Amino acid sequence: MDYASIRLKGFIQTHENLKHAIAGAGAGVVSSMVVVPLDVVKTRLQNQGKAKPGTLLYRGTVGTLSRIWNEEGIRGLYRGLGPTIFGYLPTWAIYFTAYDYCKAQWSKDFDGTGHEWLVHILSAMTAGATSTSLTNPLWVIKTRFMTQSDKTPYRYNNTIHAFRTIAKEEGIRGFYKGLGPSLIGVSHVAVQFPLYEKMKSWFAQTDATAGNTGILLASSLSKMAASTATYPHEVIRTRLQNQTIKPFKYKGIIHAFKIILEEEGYRGFYKGMPTNLLRTVPSSALTILTYEVIVHRLDILKNS
C-alpha cells in the first residue's frame, strides 16, 4: 500500500464523516456529467412562460435537443457544466454527510419506538435544507448559464465572471433567488430517501434483485415518485432565479404561482417534466449506486 493510501486510510478511520463526504461528492460529479444535456433541456422548458408574438418556443425533449444542437452545437448542450460540477461537489458531500450523521444520531432516540421511519424523513429534510442553503448561489449561476442566449439580459463567460457580475449588479440577494422554492423542495428528499431506504431493504431480501440491481431499482422508483410529487417547485424556482431586470414579473413564490396558473394553467407547473424524469431517474440511480460503491470501497480500505 502506498503512502497516499495509508494517509487516506488514517483519515477515514479518524473521521467517519469524511467517507460519506468523499462518496457523495464523487457520486454527484459522475451523475452530473452524464445528464447535463437533459438538464439544459429541462431548464429551458421550465423557464419559458406564456408565448409572446413572434417568439419561437421549445417543443418537447427531442425537439429542444435538436434545436439547441442546430443553433448552438455541442457547447449549447453542455452549458452550465462548470457550475453544475462545482455545485454537485459540495451539495452531495454536504448532503450525504449530514444525512448519515443525522440518521446515526437520531436512530438512538427512535430505536425500538416503532417510528424508525421518522429518522429517514427528519434526516433527509435536515440534510436537504442544509445543502440547499449553503450551495444556492451555485445553482442560480447554473440556471442562468443553461438558459442564457443572445436574447437573455445576462451573458456570463464563466463561473467566476458570473459570480462577479451578479455580486455587482444584484448584490447578495441575487445569489439567493429561488431559495424559498428550493427549501420547499426539501419535501422531495423527504419522500425519496425514506422510500429508497425501504425499497432497498425490500429488494435486498429478493434474490432476483440483490446487490447493485436492487439499489438501482430502489433509487429509480423512489426518485420518480418524489419528482412527480414535488415538480412544480422547480418551475417556480427556475423562473425566480432568472429574473434580472426590474420590475420583476414574479414577486415571490405565491405571486409566481398565481401568474403561472393564470397565464399557463396547471400544465405550466409541469413544463419539462418528461425531460426531468428522463434526467433525474438515471441520474439518481447513478448517483446513489456510485455513492454506495465508493462507501464500500472506502470501508475495504479502512479495514485492510
JOGIZI-V344382 format. One line per field, one symbol per residue. burial: I if it has 9 or more other C-alpha atoms within 8 Angstrom, else O. A space follows every 10 residues. Layout:
BEGIN
burial = ???
END
This chain:
BEGIN
burial = OOOOOIOOII IIOOOOIIII IIIIIIIIII IIIOIIIIII IIIIIIIOOO OOOOOOOIOI IOIIIOIIIO OIIOOIIIII IOIIIIIIII IIIIIIIIII IIIOOIIOOI IOOOIIOOII IIIIIIIIII IIIOIIIIII IIIIIIIIOO OOOOOIOOIO IIIOIIIOOI IOOIIIIIII IIIOIIIIII IIIIIIIOII OOIIOOOOII OOOIIIIIII IIIIIIIOOI IOIIIIIIII IIIOOOOOOI OOIOIIIOII IOOIIOOIII IIIOIIIIII IIIIIIIIII IIOIIOOIOO OIOO
END
